[in-house]
Amino acid sequence: MDRKMANRKLIRLSQLKNKLATENLEEIDWVTFGVIVKKVTPQSANNGRTFSIWRLNDLRDLSQCVSLFLFGEVHKEHWKTDQGTV
C-alpha cells in the first residue's frame, strides 16, 4: 500500500465536497476509498442501457455519501459487487 500511495494525496470521501470547492484537484494525484453502503437495483436509461448506482461512504461521517453511477463495461463487470465492499 505504501508503494501505491507514494506521491499521492488521500482525500476522504467525507472531505471531497469541501476539497473540490477549495482546491484544484486536477493538479493533484489523489485517491479516495469508500465502502458501498447502499446499492440501488440496476436501472434502465432512456437509451435502453442498464446502469447501477452505488452510495459510498468513508465510515467517518455517515451523513456524507457520494453517489457513483456505473455505466457500460464498468456496470457489466461490477454490478454484482456486494454491499459493504471497499
Buried (B, 14 or more C-beta within 10 A) or exposed (E): EEEEEEEEEEBBBBBBEEBEEEEEEEEEEBEBEBBBBEBEEEEEEEEEEBBBBBBBBBEEEEEBBBEBEBEEEEBEEBBEEEEEEE
